[in-house]
Amino acid sequence: MKKAPSIKLFSQSLGIGIDISKANLAIAGLTNNDWLYKSIANKKQSLRRFAKILSEAGYENKIICESTGHYHLKLAVVCEEFGLNLLVLNPLQASKHSKAKIRKVKTDPEDSYTLATMCLTERNLPEPAHITLPKALIRLKMGQLASLEKQLQKMSQSLNQYEETYRELGLELSETQQALREQQCTLKGLQKQFRKELDALLIEAIPDKKDFENLCSVPGFSNNVSGLVGNLRRDVKSADSWVAFIGYDVSIRESGIWKGRGKLTKRGNAYLRKRMFQAAWGACLSYDYMRTYYDKLKEDGRNHVEAVCMIARKLLRIAYHVVMNKTPFDKNKSVFG
């Protein structure tokens, strides 16, 4: 490892790996003879300086980082602004390479070096992220809304459990406890407003507004789900890519003549995966032909979660064809008809 005195030296790299934390970026660059290392602050000013120097030096090779909550979004937006090829990996993909090493070392320079080597050795790399500022805003709001939902769920469970015990003991709730319940109601109201903001951004980002109208015709698809699905990538081979993107694909477990029970991978967009589950169950409650299909799955031995996940997967495949064929949903042409 050679500590780089200047960022410009990274322009000679065959690949660059960046390990991101809240405060800093650990940058590793592979050259023909050695690998460079430098740490910079995870601040927009520092990131712009880094990207500008690489861009002006004509750097055209890959830059790889991991998806780290929302901390990688600043780097992604800046790289898009300066035309750099930033690839954002699922941390599980990078973890596979780290675990393959004989000597187990866990440091920021080593992690960035692993990412840099993947520029040259990993075949199944994603396409460049191309995260613009509007896309970053959507991801931030989506992540914040998901976090708010979890907090509200925990808060609701806690309040319900304590209030139940108070009632059974014949105790009255204090003004402070009542204020907590009012605070929960206030947060739920803010959650609805937040979701409307996200829906507006999602609808605005859909390339063809007719796609949004067609998606809304799919059973169980609300404005929120239609906006989320409408922003999925179109340059994919089949609906399987959409299914895998949100983690509804099934892992295969086989060895010799033994075949294990497959499970959902649950790798990908967890927020959309939850919304699709809700859309599928909502469709079963609202449409008789959907409920008939659900009941048939239950009769075949599927439990509730399995049945709803299978329906969610089918709805996502239908949504793919609705978007690609530019046509609304027709139940007579579907498996539910």
Secondary structure, 3 states (H helix, E strand, C coil): CEECCCHHHHHHCCEEEEEECCCEEEEEEECCCCEEEEEEECCHHHHHHHHHHHHHCCCCCCEEEECCCCCCHHHHHHHHHCCCCEEEECHHHHHHHHHCCCCCCCCHHHHHHHHHHHHHHCCCCCCCCCCCHHHHHHHHHHHHHHHHHHHHHHHHHHHHHHHHHHHHCCCCCCHHHHHHHHHHHHHHHHHHHHHHHHHHHHHHHCCCHHHHHHHCCCCCCCHHHHHHHHCCCCCCCCHHHHHHHCCCCECCCEECCEECCCCECCCCCHHHHHHHHHHHHHHHHHCHHHHHHHHHHHHCCCCHHHHHHHHHHHHHHHHHHHHHHCCCCCHHHCCCC
